[in-house]
Amino acid sequence: MANRILIVDDAAFMRMMIRDILTKNGYEVVGEASDGAQAIEKYKELKPDLTTMDITMPEMDGIVALKEIKKIDGNAKVIMCSAMGQQAMVIDAIQAGAKDFIVKPFQADRVIEAIKKTLG
C-alpha cells in the first residue's frame, strides 16, 4: 500500500509541486491544508503516514501546528519545509519533533530522500 501523505503549505503552487513529486514517486497524497489550524483538523481526520509542513503560514505557523499534532499523535512523522534556511527555525522545528527539514525551492530527489528516510 502506498504511504499516505498530507501536504501543508499556504501557497497552492508549492502544494502542487510537492503533490507532483510525491505522486510521480508512488506516494498517495490524502489531503492538503493551507494553514496550521487546517493541518491539525486534516491530521485528525486523515491520520496520514507522513505530513509535509511549511513553517511560515498565516493563522498558525508550522511549528505551532507541529507541536499540536505531536500532542494528538506522539508518533506523527512530520517533515518541515521552508524557504528560509534559518538555523533557529530548523532547530525549533527539530526540537518540536520534526523528523527532517526540506528547503525551498524543492529538489525532487531531496524531497524523496527525506520521505524515505522518515518512513524508514
C-alpha positions as CSV (number, residue, x, y, z in Angstrom):
1,M,0.0,0.0,0.0
2,A,1.2,3.5,-0.9
3,N,2.2,5.7,2.0
4,R,-0.4,8.3,2.7
5,I,0.8,11.9,2.9
6,L,-0.7,15.2,4.0
7,I,0.7,18.4,2.4
8,V,0.5,21.6,4.3
9,D,1.6,24.9,2.7
10,D,-0.1,28.3,2.4
11,A,1.0,28.5,-1.3
12,A,-1.2,26.4,-3.7
13,F,1.8,26.4,-6.1
14,M,4.0,24.8,-3.5
15,R,1.4,22.2,-2.6
16,M,1.1,21.4,-6.3
17,M,4.8,21.0,-6.7
18,I,5.1,18.6,-3.7
19,R,2.0,16.7,-4.8
20,D,3.6,16.2,-8.2
21,I,6.9,15.0,-6.8
22,L,5.1,12.6,-4.4
23,T,2.6,11.1,-6.9
24,K,5.4,10.5,-9.5
25,N,7.2,8.5,-6.9
26,G,4.3,6.3,-5.9
27,Y,3.1,8.1,-2.8
28,E,-0.6,8.8,-2.1
29,V,-1.5,12.4,-1.3
30,V,-4.5,12.1,1.0
31,G,-5.1,15.7,1.7
32,E,-3.9,19.3,1.7
33,A,-4.1,22.2,4.1
34,S,-3.2,25.9,3.7
35,D,-2.5,26.8,7.3
36,G,-1.6,25.2,10.7
37,A,-5.2,25.1,12.1
38,Q,-6.4,23.3,8.9
39,A,-3.4,20.9,9.2
40,I,-4.4,19.8,12.7
41,E,-8.0,19.2,11.6
42,K,-6.9,17.2,8.5
43,Y,-4.4,15.3,10.5
44,K,-7.1,14.1,13.0
45,E,-9.4,13.3,10.1
46,L,-7.0,11.6,7.7
47,K,-4.3,10.1,10.0
48,P,-1.6,10.3,7.3
49,D,1.6,8.3,7.5
50,L,3.6,11.5,7.0
51,T,3.0,15.2,6.8
52,T,5.0,17.9,4.9
53,M,4.6,21.1,6.8
54,D,5.5,24.7,5.7
55,I,6.9,26.8,8.6
56,T,5.7,30.2,7.6
57,M,1.9,30.3,7.2
58,P,-0.9,32.7,8.2
59,E,-3.2,32.0,11.1
60,M,-1.0,29.3,12.7
61,D,2.6,28.6,11.7
62,G,4.0,25.2,11.1
63,I,5.9,24.9,14.3
64,V,2.8,25.5,16.4
65,A,0.8,23.1,14.3
66,L,3.6,20.5,14.6
67,K,3.5,20.8,18.4
68,E,-0.3,20.3,18.4
69,I,-0.1,17.3,16.0
70,K,2.6,15.7,18.3
71,K,0.1,16.1,21.2
72,I,-2.5,14.2,19.3
73,D,-0.1,11.6,18.0
74,G,3.3,11.3,19.6
75,N,4.4,9.1,16.7
76,A,3.5,11.6,14.0
77,K,6.1,11.9,11.2
78,V,6.4,15.5,10.0
79,I,8.9,17.0,7.6
80,M,9.2,20.7,7.8
81,C,9.5,22.9,4.6
82,S,10.7,26.5,4.4
83,A,12.2,28.9,2.0
84,M,14.2,30.4,4.9
85,G,17.3,28.4,5.7
86,Q,17.3,30.0,9.1
87,Q,19.1,27.8,11.6
88,A,17.0,28.9,14.5
89,M,13.8,27.8,12.7
90,V,15.3,24.4,11.8
91,I,16.3,23.9,15.4
92,D,12.9,24.9,16.7
93,A,11.3,22.5,14.2
94,I,13.5,19.6,15.2
95,Q,13.0,20.3,18.9
96,A,9.3,20.3,18.4
97,G,9.5,16.9,16.9
98,A,10.1,17.3,13.1
99,K,11.8,14.3,11.5
100,D,13.6,16.3,8.8
101,F,13.7,19.6,7.0
102,I,13.5,20.5,3.3
103,V,14.4,23.9,1.9
104,K,12.5,25.6,-0.9
105,P,12.8,25.6,-3.9
106,F,12.3,21.8,-3.7
107,Q,14.6,19.4,-5.4
108,A,12.7,16.3,-6.1
109,D,15.4,13.9,-5.1
110,R,15.9,15.7,-1.7
111,V,12.2,15.5,-1.0
112,I,12.0,11.8,-1.8
113,E,15.2,11.1,0.2
114,A,13.7,12.9,3.3
115,I,10.5,11.0,3.0
116,K,12.1,7.6,2.5
117,K,14.4,8.2,5.5
118,T,11.5,9.4,7.7
119,L,9.2,6.5,6.8
120,G,12.0,4.1,7.2
